Amino acid sequence: MNEFPDGGSLMAGPAAQPGDPALESAARWPEPAWSAWAGTAVRLGLAVVWGWAGLAKTADPAEAAQAVRAYEILPEGLVKPIGYGLPFLELALALLLVIGLGVRLVAGVCALLLLTFITGIASAWARGISIDCGCFGGGGHVDASQTEYLQEILRDTGFLLLAGWLLWRPRTRLSADGWLAS
Amino acid sequence: MSEKNREGKRTARERMLEQRAAERASSRRRKKLIVGGSVLAVIAAAAITGVLVQNQRSKPETPAAAPAGTIGDKNLVIPVGASNAPSVLTVYEDPRCPACGIFEREFSATIDQLEDAGKIYTNAHIVSFIDRAVPGKGSKNGANALACAQDAGHFRDFHDVLYRNQPDETNDAFGNKAVLLNLAKQVDGLDTPEFQACVNDNKYGGWVSSVQQDFDKSSYKSTPTVLLNGKPIFPKNGDEEITPANLVKWVDAANQGKQLGTAGSHGQTPAPTAAASEANNPSPTAG
């Protein structure tokens, strides 16, 4: 009885009804066995995305800065710190996802970052400027015929779904979180 | 009495269980805080390290070495023609940019003639951003080779040769230094051991990067960007389409009543031999 996460069952006693929210969530508690493994796959998939994106942006700092500058959103003083720091932040997310530490928090940061990216791309699209998103290196101004805003937004939305999965089901196999909880 | 006692026992048991639950909850909370703190610390440390490392790695914006004869604030501009010519033609070009190739093949003979007549002083910004969009090294290696040619006093001839032999944008031929050195043989007097070393060692790599960073910060977004006395004239000057004839007309209009610059300098310091000019200029009447 007392392994109920909120200890509520003690108080509820015989008065607990099948409709009781605490009982309901407890009854649902064991997720399907495949879900934790699926979570591991999602975690590693997202880690590959961040790792690739981060690595591609570290080679040429000036290029990374220009990719940020081309959005024409941030003031010049923030262009270099963001251009220089963001790829390493992405690499840190990749590392945390691989080891599976603080999965729900990391997934939250991923989701926030992806929402920021999607907003930035949509804003560039809406303002009619012609840039490459610079998501996986590159970036900066391109010919108007070479913009791929829709594909870029759809791709980031796909990644956002992966992050959303981990926010919903942060318990995954082969994770530091699991190891710390045992 | 016994009823009351039972009541007391139940309360004690309840209290104990409640306390245990509270302890478990607080231990869970502590663990969560530690994990959350570690996650945020890793993210912050990575971002700060990134800023510091990349700041260290990024080339200084004022390059240590600039090709001989370059002008401007940080010596980022290659001048062609007589500096006392009344009009200034500013050109931003990437060696790999197809539109620049089309522009050069149509206009280089006219521009060379205008320079040699002392009518315009060209300021060339050799940018190198195509490598970012189309993977390769052709922009950067090509720009460095042009800087080396400037150092050797053969910028204009080598520049014209490069654009006449420009590969497709997706073909990174200029990324191959041997291709650049081979093309340099078409410019008399350029194929020297110094030039070869300059190209092979990427001697002006830092300068090339600085020129690009300068362009990044400019308001110009594409190449070629062509300005006549600071006013954009490509692809149109007002309502008029740019053509070789229109370019001459616009330059003459801008120069009206002004003294022309020193003629026949062939845009070089030092001036190359006449043979080089004849061998490499598609219109030998230049000058």
Contacts between the chains, C-beta under 8 A, distances in Angstrom:
chain1	res1	chain2	res2	distance
A	2	B	17	6.5
A	2	B	21	7.1
A	7	B	17	7.7
A	7	B	18	7.4
A	7	B	21	4.1
A	7	B	25	8.0
A	10	B	14	7.3
A	10	B	17	6.2
A	10	B	18	7.7
A	10	B	21	7.8
A	58	B	50	7.8
A	58	B	54	7.4
A	60	B	132	7.6
A	61	B	54	4.1
A	61	B	55	7.6
A	61	B	57	5.8
A	61	B	58	4.0
A	62	B	58	5.9
A	62	B	59	7.3
A	62	B	209	6.1
A	62	B	212	6.7
A	62	B	213	5.3
A	62	B	216	7.0
A	63	B	132	5.2
A	64	B	54	7.3
A	65	B	58	7.8
A	65	B	216	7.4
A	66	B	129	7.6
A	66	B	132	7.6
A	66	B	213	8.0
A	66	B	216	4.5
A	69	B	216	6.3
A	69	B	217	7.6
A	76	B	217	7.6
A	80	B	51	7.9
A	80	B	55	7.3
A	80	B	58	7.9
A	81	B	51	5.3
A	83	B	54	7.7
A	84	B	50	5.4
A	84	B	51	4.7
A	84	B	53	7.7
A	84	B	54	3.5
A	84	B	55	6.1
A	84	B	58	7.6
A	85	B	47	4.1
A	85	B	48	7.1
A	85	B	50	4.5
A	85	B	51	4.4
A	85	B	54	7.8
A	86	B	47	7.5
A	86	B	50	7.5
A	87	B	50	6.2
A	88	B	46	4.4
A	88	B	47	5.7
A	88	B	49	5.9
A	88	B	50	2.8
A	88	B	51	7.9
A	88	B	53	7.7
A	89	B	43	6.0
A	89	B	46	5.7
A	89	B	47	4.5
A	89	B	50	6.9
A	91	B	46	6.2
A	92	B	42	5.3
A	92	B	43	4.9
A	92	B	45	7.6
A	92	B	46	3.4
A	92	B	47	7.3
A	93	B	43	7.1
A	95	B	42	7.2
A	95	B	46	8.0
A	96	B	39	6.0
A	96	B	42	6.2
A	96	B	43	7.6
A	101	B	35	6.3
A	101	B	38	6.7
A	101	B	39	6.1
A	102	B	35	4.6
A	102	B	36	5.8
A	102	B	38	7.0
A	102	B	39	3.7
A	105	B	35	7.6
A	105	B	36	5.4
A	105	B	39	5.2
A	105	B	40	7.7
A	106	B	39	5.9
A	109	B	39	7.9
A	109	B	43	6.7
A	130	B	221	7.7
A	132	B	133	6.4
A	137	B	132	7.8
A	138	B	132	5.0
A	138	B	133	5.7
A	139	B	132	6.8
A	140	B	129	6.2
A	140	B	132	5.9
A	140	B	133	7.3
A	140	B	216	7.4
A	141	B	221	4.2
A	141	B	222	6.4
A	142	B	133	5.9
A	143	B	222	7.2
A	146	B	133	7.6
A	177	B	35	7.2
A	180	B	31	6.7
A	180	B	35	6.9
